[in-house]
Amino acid sequence: MAGNYGYVAVFAIVGVAFAVISLVMSWFLRPHNPSGEKLATYECGEVPVGPAWRQFRVGYYIYLLAFVIFDVEVLFVIPWALALRNLKGQGLGLFAVVDGAIFIAVLAAGLLYAWKKGALKWE
Amino acid sequence: MTGQGVAFAVLAAITIISALLVVTIKNIVRSALFLALSFVGVAGLYILLNAEFLAAVQVLIYVGAITVLMLFAIMLTQQIMSAKISQTTEWFWLALPMALAMLATLIFFFAMRTYPVNPAPDALAVGTTMPLAEALLKPYLLPFELASFILLAALVGAIVIAREEKPGATD
């Protein structure tokens, strides 16, 4: 079990090294003459509108709250999905599927409520 | 040093250094981002303890949800993002002996007994996620289903409260 994490370690090291090496390489290779246009924030080629350090719309918050709810739902669905095959082997397959269906249906009702209330609509 | 020892040292360093930056850095947005990094380090420590499901939960909930919740709270607050915040306290000389006393107490109690370095071999072979999953669907089925209703209540409550003030009014 612990051996599999060797790949994670290799991946992490290569990922960090890639970022560091490319930054250091370009720092050595590039000419250094900063001017006004170059120091401006890159915004997909558009001229930036005001600073990024500003207050954002409250409208984002409702999406975040919905995200947190379904994030926690995922947390319960993962072990359920993992146990399904084992429970099927014990003759409890249908029982487990109904359990999961109830769990997801309750939260789907919540999503439906949010939809009907227009909470998912961007104004 | 073994591979596990190296991994522990790296993860502990990431956790502690970013936690220190959370409480010392002057910009509150960066503080929240370092908090996320600290949580990632803790998730790695959970994996070293063979608590893989807990590590996944740590990444999903703490890094994914809690930190984003904090960042949004900061982003939606007026004139706080670019503000420089002093994180030092006037009570430094009182806080220092208190913190040292706490450290001494913790070291004393941890040194009182020896802890097993390796987990039980059974726990290693099976993994912790599957027994947890089976327990969730058998003896703890009712709490499992009730959790969905609690989440539903939270979602409905969030919509009712957040919809009252018209979004976009502050923009």
Interface residues (C-beta under 8 A of the other chain):
Chain A: M1 A2 Y5 G6 A9 P51 W53 R54 Q55 F56 R57 V58 G59 Y60 Y61 I62 L64 L65 A66 F67 V68 I69 D71 V72 E73 V74 L75 F76 I78 P79 W80 L82 A83 N86 L87 L92 A96 D99 I102 F103 I104 V106 L107 A109 G110 L111 Y113 A114 K117 G118 A119 E123
Chain B: G3 Q4 A7 I47 N50 F53 A56 V57 L60 I61 G64 A65 V68 L69 F72 M75 L76 T77 Q78 Q79 M81 S82 L124 G127 T129 M130 L132 A133 E134 L136 L137 L141 F144 E145 A147 S148 F149 L151 L152 A154 L155 V156 A158 I159 A162 R163 E165 P167 G168 A169 T170 D171
